[in-house]
């Protein structure tokens, strides 16, 4: 695979950064994950907008204009073979003598790589996935797409260790999001997801699903969701750029709905796939 690092394209295995990089020492940086379908970026402008917001929130100057980002990322995609790709990019506060305070002169590290994007397996589409609930032990700025993901990593691993695929997080008995996904529930035909704010990442996929729901007359609400509503839900979905919309059919070992991916999931998945084909 070909990667991009600080102005050059090179084989991923040859891309090296300093051990003094603040991304390595402090997790001092932000990132994005963007899907590519048929060689075309999906919702790129929105990802670049969110990147700009993350950079601003951590007081890092955006190293590129929107056009420069587009050109670099497009070249990266062209240098990699797969038609469907997942592009990962990150910007850190660069290498400097270790000191919590910002360095006087920041030379950011800009890195991007691409990997093949695998479609959801047939098994997953038929059976759905299991999730567990966990207390949301993260910080109070979850709207920033920070590379410091230790809590998310520990929570995801707890889910895996419990034989599940995702940890669904609760803050004061209210749903926030998954360890690496946003969460929707369906109750009595209404699609519900928690409102945006500092407790969750403003997912690009989340926003598209709300858009598609509105365009297609599917009732939806952005409101607080109580822990107890999860087990009462007819459907639960996880959403992210890499996994699209995944139906959850078990939570903490309890069956959701009739234990199979729900009807509204099937409908939304069709709308999503059709939308993808349109922009591709
Ligand atoms: N994660 N919430 C969290 C904590 C996430 O890490 C992600 C995505 C999402 C969904 O956002 P979007 O729809 O914009 O991908 C929500 C990416 C895929 C990752 O870390 O790999």
Boltz pocket constraint, residues with backbone or C-beta under 6 A from the ligand:
constraints:
  - pocket:
      binder: B
      contacts: [[A, 33], [A, 142], [A, 152], [A, 177], [A, 178], [A, 179], [A, 180], [A, 181], [A, 182], [A, 200], [A, 201], [A, 202], [A, 203], [A, 204], [A, 205], [A, 206], [A, 239], [A, 240], [A, 241], [A, 242]]
      max_distance: 6.0
